[in-house]
Amino acid sequence: MAEAARLTRAGKLAEATALIQRLLNGQPQGEGARPEQAGSPGVIDAEFVTVDTADAPARRRGASASGARPSGRFHPGVRTGLGDTLRRLSRGMPTGLAPGAGGMARPAADPMPDGASFVEASYSNAAGTRSYKLYSPAHRPEGRLLPLVVMLHGCTQSPDDFAAGTRMNVLAEEHGFLVVYPEQPSAANPNRCWNWFRPEDQRRDSGEPSLIAGITRRVMQDHPVDPDRVYIAGLSAGGAAAAVMGTVYPDLYAAVGVHSGLPHGAARDIPSAFAIMRQGGSPPDRPSTAPVPTIVLHGDRDATVHPRNGDDIVARSVARSAGARVAVERGQAPGGHGYSRAIHTESSGRVLCEHWTIHGAGHAWAGGSPAGTYTDPRGPDAAREMLRFFLENPRRIASQ
């Protein structure tokens, strides 16, 4: 990055840009550097919209979201790009701090109460090894099995970052449940994206799904978890991975939350991932088994993952229910975004899916804390709504 700053100050913007792109993609520097290393997983770059305060302009934070190169589709007035990074470099400013509004450092995450724990562990199987962090609340019901929520971060994020931004651990203290955050390493994807677009990572007992399921089962084995109240959620690439997990492990997860994500099987390789992120429109397959209840949240100004992808997840959720009904409610977060909430139910009244369209929002976790990256504090509170939906939807067929 120092070399990029030097090139920028010398007016050699093209060379500085090329150098930064190589750095972001984890490619070697210097002469002979190849644009793509043989055998490395594809990186599907996308842009997050991040809002730090209710009335501050949204900022672009130099992130990669779900795996492919930037499509070049920018929202006017919403984010800046590599040029802003280069200008900051030329002034000697750091680029990786993800500052809050006004360029200030991010606020500290919520403090962990006495008696709670947030510990790191790892799980391995034939597909590899993944670290994870498990939050155990200080306040939990005595002698009762606890719900478990699995949280899959977006690209460039970490368990700590995702926990701070979503504030799911705070909700765990309020309601008494466990939260586990599997971590995608840069060795698996240079930008730490879950590889939702690869066929081997879309199947049961294969690749990343087997690792995420293995982490889930390990926590269930080692802690007092209610097997009928195990849930999974994610953002962007993590949301796409959560959709995969809900599809291929309906016996493990009672409900799924997908924020700014894509449906299972929407892409089979990098070119198709580019296309589906830009325009959506993946025809829903008819599931062989009844889909698990799903809550979908998506900003209608998301220029990274087209909002039509949220529609496609909903279409898949209701594909097997010919008599499904829908009721639409409209509201507004206090001082923040308006939203439409479509509730899809079977004729019996059982909920199939909730679809939240957040008006004016981009690609960021709704209602999140500015202590984490890629959040939009203007609401509605995605974490709280997901948890409410989860607790209303335990496993339909009780475990034996």
C-alpha positions in Angstrom: 0.0 0.0 0.0 2.9 2.3 0.6 4.0 1.7 -3.0 0.5 2.5 -4.2 0.6 5.8 -2.3 3.9 6.6 -3.9 2.6 5.9 -7.4 -0.5 8.0 -6.7 1.5 11.0 -5.5 3.6 10.7 -8.6 0.5 10.9 -10.7 0.7 7.3 -11.9 -2.9 6.4 -11.1 -3.2 3.5 -13.6 -0.2 1.7 -12.0 -1.5 2.5 -8.5 -4.9 1.1 -9.4 -3.5 -2.1 -10.9 -1.3 -2.6 -7.8 -4.2 -2.2 -5.4 -6.4 -4.5 -7.5 -3.6 -7.2 -7.2 -3.4 -6.6 -3.5 -7.2 -6.9 -3.0 -7.2 -10.1 -5.0 -4.3 -11.6 -3.1 -2.1 -11.7 -6.2 1.7 -11.4 -6.2 3.4 -8.1 -6.8 6.1 -7.2 -9.3 6.8 -8.2 -12.8 5.4 -11.4 -14.0 2.4 -11.3 -11.6 -0.4 -13.1 -13.3 -4.0 -11.8 -13.2 -5.2 -15.1 -11.7 -3.4 -17.9 -10.0 -4.1 -21.4 -11.1 -6.3 -23.4 -8.8 -7.4 -20.4 -6.7 -11.1 -20.0 -6.1 -12.9 -17.4 -8.1 -13.5 -14.0 -6.3 -16.8 -12.4 -7.0 -16.3 -8.8 -6.0 -19.2 -6.7 -5.1 -19.8 -3.4 -3.4 -21.4 -2.9 0.0 -23.4 0.2 0.8 -22.6 1.2 4.4 -24.5 3.9 6.4 -23.0 5.0 9.6 -25.6 7.4 11.0 -29.2 8.2 10.4 -28.4 11.4 8.4 -24.9 10.9 7.2 -24.3 10.0 3.5 -23.6 6.4 2.8 -20.0 5.4 2.4 -18.3 2.9 0.2 -15.9 0.8 2.2 -13.7 -1.0 -0.3 -15.2 -4.3 0.3 -15.8 -7.4 -1.7 -19.1 -9.1 -1.1 -19.9 -12.3 -2.8 -17.2 -13.3 -4.9 -16.9 -11.7 -8.7 -15.2 -8.5 -10.0 -17.0 -5.2 -9.6 -19.8 -4.8 -12.1 -19.3 -1.0 -12.3 -23.0 -0.4 -11.4 -22.8 2.4 -8.9 -25.6 4.2 -7.0 -25.1 7.9 -7.5 -24.5 9.6 -4.2 -24.3 6.3 -2.3 -20.8 5.2 -2.5 -17.4 6.1 -3.9 -14.9 3.8 -5.4 -11.2 3.0 -5.9 -10.5 6.7 -6.8 -11.4 7.7 -3.3 -9.1 5.1 -1.9 -6.3 6.4 -4.1 -6.9 9.9 -3.0 -6.8 8.9 0.7 -3.5 7.0 0.0 -2.0 10.1 -1.6 -2.7 12.0 1.6 -1.1 9.3 3.7 -4.5 8.2 5.2 -5.1 4.6 6.1 -7.7 2.8 4.1 -8.6 -0.2 6.2 -10.1 1.4 9.3 -13.7 1.6 8.1 -14.2 4.9 9.8 -17.6 6.1 11.0 -19.4 9.3 10.0 -17.1 12.2 9.6 -14.0 10.0 9.3 -14.0 9.2 13.0 -13.1 5.8 14.3 -15.9 3.3 14.8 -17.6 3.1 18.2 -16.7 0.2 20.4 -18.8 -2.9 20.2 -21.3 -3.6 23.1 -19.4 -4.8 26.1 -19.7 -8.5 27.1 -21.5 -8.9 30.4 -19.9 -10.8 33.3 -20.5 -14.5 33.0 -20.9 -14.5 29.2 -18.2 -16.0 26.9 -17.2 -15.6 23.2 -14.7 -18.3 22.5 -13.0 -19.6 19.4 -12.8 -23.2 18.4 -12.4 -25.2 15.1 -14.1 -28.1 13.3 -12.5 -30.4 10.7 -13.7 -33.0 8.3 -12.8 -34.3 4.9 -13.7 -31.0 3.3 -11.2 -29.0 5.5 -11.1 -27.0 8.7 -13.1 -24.0 9.7 -12.7 -21.9 12.9 -15.8 -20.5 14.6 -16.7 -18.4 17.6 -19.5 -19.3 20.0 -21.3 -16.8 22.1 -22.8 -18.2 25.4 -24.9 -15.6 27.2 -24.6 -14.9 30.9 -28.3 -14.9 31.3 -30.0 -18.2 30.3 -33.0 -20.1 31.6 -32.0 -22.7 34.2 -32.5 -26.3 33.2 -33.8 -25.6 29.8 -32.5 -26.4 26.3 -31.4 -23.3 24.4 -32.1 -22.1 20.9 -29.1 -21.9 18.6 -28.6 -19.3 15.8 -25.8 -19.9 13.2 -24.6 -16.6 11.7 -22.7 -16.5 8.3 -20.7 -13.3 7.7 -20.4 -11.5 4.4 -17.1 -11.1 2.5 -14.2 -9.4 4.2 -15.9 -9.8 7.5 -15.0 -11.8 10.6 -17.1 -13.3 13.4 -16.2 -10.4 15.7 -17.1 -7.8 13.1 -20.4 -9.5 12.2 -21.3 -9.9 15.8 -20.6 -6.2 16.5 -22.6 -5.1 13.4 -25.7 -7.3 13.8 -25.7 -7.1 17.7 -27.0 -10.7 17.7 -25.0 -11.3 20.9 -27.0 -8.6 22.6 -30.2 -10.3 21.6 -28.7 -13.6 22.9 -28.5 -11.9 26.4 -32.0 -10.6 26.2 -33.6 -13.9 25.1 -31.2 -16.6 26.3 -29.8 -18.4 23.2 -26.5 -19.4 21.8 -24.9 -17.9 18.7 -22.2 -19.5 16.6 -20.3 -17.7 13.8 -18.4 -19.9 11.4 -15.4 -18.2 9.8 -14.4 -18.4 6.2 -10.6 -18.1 5.8 -8.8 -16.3 3.1 -7.3 -19.6 2.1 -10.8 -20.7 0.9 -11.6 -17.4 -0.8 -9.2 -14.4 -1.0 -11.9 -12.1 0.3 -13.3 -14.6 2.9 -16.5 -15.0 0.9 -18.5 -18.2 1.3 -18.4 -19.9 -2.1 -22.1 -20.1 -2.6 -21.7 -20.2 -6.4 -19.7 -23.5 -6.7 -21.6 -26.8 -7.2 -19.5 -28.6 -4.6 -20.6 -26.0 -2.1 -24.3 -26.3 -2.8 -24.7 -30.0 -1.9 -25.4 -31.8 1.3 -22.4 -33.5 3.0 -20.0 -31.8 0.5 -17.6 -28.8 0.8 -18.6 -25.8 2.9 -22.1 -27.0 3.7 -20.6 -30.1 5.4 -18.4 -27.9 7.4 -21.1 -25.5 8.5 -23.4 -28.4 9.4 -20.6 -30.0 11.3 -20.0 -26.9 13.3 -23.7 -26.7 14.1 -23.8 -30.3 15.2 -20.6 -29.9 17.3 -22.2 -27.0 19.2 -25.4 -29.1 19.6 -23.4 -32.0 21.0 -21.3 -29.9 23.4 -24.0 -27.5 24.7 -27.7 -27.8 25.9 -29.2 -27.0 22.5 -32.9 -27.6 21.7 -32.7 -29.5 18.4 -36.1 -28.1 17.3 -34.9 -24.5 17.6 -31.7 -24.4 15.5 -31.7 -21.6 12.9 -29.3 -20.1 10.4 -28.9 -16.6 8.9 -26.4 -14.6 6.8 -25.6 -11.5 4.9 -24.8 -11.3 1.2 -22.5 -14.2 0.4 -23.4 -15.5 3.9 -27.0 -15.0 3.1 -26.6 -17.1 -0.1 -24.8 -19.8 2.0 -27.6 -19.7 4.5 -30.1 -20.3 1.7 -28.0 -23.3 0.6 -28.0 -24.7 4.2 -31.7 -24.4 4.6 -32.3 -26.2 1.3 -29.9 -29.1 1.8 -30.3 -29.5 5.6 -34.0 -29.0 6.2 -33.8 -31.7 9.0 -31.2 -29.6 10.8 -32.4 -26.0 10.6 -35.9 -25.0 11.6 -35.9 -21.7 9.8 -33.6 -19.5 7.7 -32.8 -15.8 7.5 -31.4 -14.4 4.2 -30.3 -10.7 4.2 -29.3 -9.3 0.8 -28.5 -12.8 -0.5 -29.3 -15.2 -3.4 -31.3 -18.4 -3.7 -29.8 -21.9 -3.6 -28.5 -23.0 -7.0 -28.7 -19.5 -8.6 -25.2 -19.8 -10.1 -23.0 -22.7 -11.0 -19.8 -20.8 -11.8 -18.3 -17.3 -11.8 -19.9 -16.0 -15.0 -23.4 -17.1 -13.9 -22.7 -15.6 -10.5 -22.0 -12.3 -12.2 -25.2 -12.4 -14.1 -27.4 -13.4 -11.2 -26.0 -10.7 -8.9 -26.5 -8.0 -11.5 -30.1 -8.9 -12.6 -31.5 -11.8 -10.5 -34.2 -13.8 -12.2 -33.2 -17.3 -11.3 -36.2 -19.6 -12.0 -37.1 -21.3 -8.7 -36.7 -25.0 -8.7 -39.5 -27.0 -7.1 -38.1 -28.4 -3.9 -38.3 -32.1 -3.4 -39.3 -31.5 0.3 -41.2 -28.7 1.9 -38.9 -25.7 2.4 -38.2 -24.5 5.9 -39.7 -21.2 6.9 -37.6 -18.3 5.6 -37.4 -14.6 6.3 -35.9 -12.5 3.5 -34.7 -8.9 3.9 -33.4 -6.9 0.9 -32.9 -3.2 0.2 -34.7 -2.0 -3.0 -31.6 0.1 -3.9 -29.2 -2.7 -3.5 -26.7 -2.3 -6.5 -24.6 -5.3 -5.4 -27.1 -8.1 -5.3 -30.2 -7.3 -7.3 -33.4 -7.2 -5.2 -35.0 -9.7 -7.6 -32.9 -12.3 -5.9 -34.9 -11.8 -2.8 -38.1 -12.3 -4.8 -36.6 -15.6 -6.2 -35.9 -16.9 -2.7 -39.6 -16.2 -1.8 -40.8 -17.8 -4.9 -38.9 -21.0 -4.0 -40.3 -20.9 -0.5 -43.9 -21.0 -1.7 -43.4 -23.1 -4.8 -45.0 -26.3 -3.3 -48.0 -24.5 -1.8 -50.7 -23.9 -4.4 -53.0 -22.3 -1.9 -50.5 -19.9 -0.4 -51.8 -16.5 0.6 -50.0 -13.2 1.0 -50.7 -10.2 3.2 -48.7 -7.0 2.9 -48.0 -4.6 5.7 -46.2 -1.3 5.4 -44.3 0.6 8.0 -41.3 2.8 8.8 -38.5 2.4 11.2 -38.4 5.4 13.7 -36.5 8.1 11.9 -35.3 5.6 9.2 -36.3 3.6 6.2 -39.8 2.7 5.2 -40.5 -1.0 4.4 -43.0 -3.4 3.0 -43.5 -6.8 4.8 -45.1 -9.5 2.8 -46.3 -12.5 4.9 -46.8 -15.7 2.8 -48.9 -18.4 4.5 -50.4 -21.8 3.7 -54.2 -22.1 3.7 -53.9 -23.5 7.2 -52.3 -20.2 8.4 -48.8 -21.7 8.8 -46.1 -19.2 7.7 -44.0 -20.1 4.7 -42.0 -16.9 4.3 -41.7 -13.3 5.3 -40.3 -10.9 2.7 -39.1 -7.4 3.9 -38.4 -4.9 1.2 -36.5 -2.0 2.7 -37.2 1.2 0.7 -34.2 3.3 -0.1 -31.7 0.9 1.4 -28.6 -0.5 -0.2 -26.4 -3.5 0.5 -26.0 -3.5 4.2 -27.4 -5.1 7.4 -30.5 -3.2 8.3 -30.7 -1.7 11.8 -27.1 -2.8 12.5 -24.6 -1.1 14.7 -21.9 1.2 13.3 -19.4 -0.7 15.5 -19.4 -3.3 12.6 -18.9 -3.0 8.9 -21.6 -3.0 6.2 -24.5 -1.8 8.4 -27.3 0.6 8.0 -28.5 1.8 11.4 -31.6 3.4 9.8 -33.5 0.1 10.2 -35.6 -1.8 10.4 -33.8 -4.0 12.9 -33.0 -7.1 10.8 -31.5 -9.1 13.7 -34.5 -8.6 16.0 -37.0 -9.4 13.2 -35.1 -12.5 12.3 -35.0 -13.7 15.9 -38.7 -13.0 16.3 -39.4 -15.0 13.1 -37.1 -17.8 14.3 -38.7 -18.2 17.7 -42.1 -18.2 16.1 -41.0 -21.1 13.9 -39.6 -24.1 15.7 -39.1 -27.3 13.8 -42.4 -28.4 12.3 -41.9 -32.1 12.9 -40.6 -32.5 16.4 -37.3 -34.4 16.6 -37.4 -37.9 18.1 
